[in-house]
Every structure is written in structure tokens, then in C-alpha cells.
Amino acid sequence: MNAESKIYIAGHRGMVGSAILRNLQNKGFSNFVLKTSKELDLRNQQQVSDFFRTEKPDYVFLAAAKVGGINANNVYRADFLYENLMIQNNVLHSAFENKVTKLMFLGSSCIYPKLAPQPLKEEYLLSGYLEDTNEPYAIAKIAGIKLCESYRRQYGANFISVMPTNLYGQNDNYNLNNSHVLPALIRKFHEAKENNLPFVEMWGTGSPMREFLHADDMADACVYLMQNYEGSQHVNIGTGVDLTIKDLALLIQKIVGYKGEIKHDLSKPDGTPRKLMDVSFLHKLGWKHSIELEAGIKSVYEDFKKKENVKVW
């Protein structure tokens, strides 16, 4: 990529897409083609085909997806599978047809088997059963990885895939019906503090272990790999460090300043026992995260409070 390259970021208003946009702008890139979901429905094959034929982007970051937490993934199973397959298929095929110079597909760590050895190496893909609660989303993302591989092997298309760990950051989703655990806990602790509630309820036992990467670090890794990586192997992106959900809750409780109790709703699922990414391949490629978890959550909480003032979830 250079300053003149035409760059399309699918999902530029989401947490990851907006972070990629900021990162590129800070590095001097300015030739972007950006469409909201109302302007371009990526589930619609004809709309996507017309868009690529008209705009002819050089580089594509495919960060658009239907996403949500454990509850949303489990309840809206057909929606998550169908819509993500449509988005991926349409964008990847049109990128191929219009000879895009390079495309990056963003997946998810949930592609790995539920009981895969830890930390999760790239080669563990398709080596066992998936976690049931997010299986439809995972299957869609696996299909995206394999579609990128197949266009590369059959046609020589320069399509690469990256698999981020759990992400958090600016423009995160704080809707308790479909948010991920970290933003959900920020909102719960904040509202409990503001309303002087005696306790905060969290799902499950708190024992599962999770790794968290700031979206700004994720974006920096994506831009780095877009400029420096040409391989067919998908690349894990993470910190290589994890903690229990209970310890995450205690950290957020401290940052928010909430003094009450934490109660566990044991009727709710825990999900996968552990999901830690092996990032040795990424480190060998020359990139490492720079935002540590406590500092990252502090910055995100400040962003949340600005949104809270205008009730933007």
C-alpha cells in the first residue's frame, strides 16, 4: 500500500474497522472508499458486485460481520451463519472478479475447537468439535478462511486471513443483549455504581480464561500484516496473555470504582473453558502488542462514559 492506493474498509464504523481507519489515517493514507450498511448491503450480491465494479478498490479490509456475545450467538444461530456467509462470499468473490491487489479477511478465535490444546496454534483449525454456543459464527468464519485459501490456490489471489482474540476498544457495543463480556461488565459496574446497587450479577462461574486485545493494537497488526505478509497461512493476533473472567471483573470493578458485591448467575453458560492464542508466528513476522489490559480498559471506560452521557449503546 502507498499513499495513492484506494482502500476499502468493509465495516468502517465498527470497533475494528474504525480502528483500522484511524491507524491508516495516522500513517498518512487518505484515499478511502467507505460505505455504511445502509448505503451498501454486503448481504446483497448485486449491490456488492456493482460497488466493486464501480469503485475498483486496490486494497480491502473485510472487517464487516454480524457479531455479538455468547447470548446473541446462541439465540440467533441462523442469522449469524447466513448473514456472515453472505457478506464474506459476496465481498471475496467481487474482490477476485475485480482484481483487487490484496484483501485481508478478519475472522475470530472461536474458529478453534472447544477443547483444543492451549495456547491455540494456527494448525489446530478443524482438529476437533467447536463450542456449541457460537458454532454457526465459527463455521462462517472457517468458510471465509477456506475461501481465501481457495482463491489463492486456484487463481493466485492475494487474500490473507487474520484471527483476532477477544477485542475491546473505542466504538464497542455496550448493549447487554448482544455485547461481549468486557463491555458488558463495564456497563454493569458503571450502572451499579451510579445507582448505588448492592451487587452486580455476572454470567457463569467466572472460571473460564480469556485473552483481550485492544482494537487499536488489532488495527496496527492488521495494517502491518497487510504491508508485510503474503502467506497462505492464517495469522493469530493477540497478546499471548490471559486471565479468568472473575479476575477481569475484579479489574473492571477497581477501574470503575464500584464497592458492591459480585454475584454469579450459575444458570448461564460459561462457554469455552479457555481461549488463549499462540502468537509466536505473529511475533516472528515482526509485530507485538503495545497496550496492556489495565491501561486499555481505563481508556475504554473514559470513552464509555462519554457515550453514557448521551445513552449511546
Summary of the structure (lengths in Angstrom):
residues: 313
radius of gyration: 19.2
end to end distance: 34.4
largest distance: 60.5
contacts: 1058
relative contact order: 0.14
helix: 46%
strand: 15%
